[in-house]
Amino acid sequence: QVQLVESGGGLVQAGGSLRLSCTASGLTVRDYGMAWFRQAPGKEREGVSCISWSGGNIYYADSVKGRFTISRDNARNTMYLQMNSLKPEDTAMYYCAAEWVGECTGWRRGPFDDYNYWGQGTQVTVSS
């Protein structure tokens, strides 16, 4: 059974940092394109960042570029999102997802049909 479990969310003041983790079981992250998404109340889910299965391609949404860093630890079968200089507009539920041998072709906007597996999400709240 495949599971993706996010952790590391929480409440932080503007300007602070958080590191999200996405730990996989039942699949090997090095065989998947892995991505982070977020969804704020009343808004559509949006892509935040993606790392291709080969690790050769990394992408960020313009709104987080320069502040967020995606990474993957194959030995721990875990993906991370380091979030610095957080802003209130970063407040959302954050999800990780996996796409079999994905090259991050469909990560920016929905419907995100390419993604085979999703986690349950972790809440990030940034106070002003």
C-alpha positions, 0 to 999 in steps of 0.5 A: 500500500502506497502512502505519502505522509506530510509533516512539519507544518505549523503556525509561524510568524511572517519572516519565519521558516518551516521545513516540510517533509513528505515520507513515502512508503510503498514506493521509491521516491527516486522513481517518481517525479515529486511535487508540492502543492498548496490550497488556501481556503476558497482557492484552487490547488496550485503547484508550489515546486517540483523535482523530476524523477531524475532529479535533473529538473527543479521548478518553483512557482514564481510566488515562492522562487528564492524563498523555498527549496525542494529537495529529496533524500533517496536514502530516507525515501523522503522529499522536503520543502524548506520554506524561508521568509514566509508570508501570510499569503503562504498560508495553506494546506500543503500536499505532496504528490508523486508521478511515476517517472515524472518530468514535472510536465503538469505540475503548475496548474490543475487538474494534476491528473498525472500524479498517481499518489497524494498525501493528506496534507499539512497545514501551514499558517503564517501570521502577520 
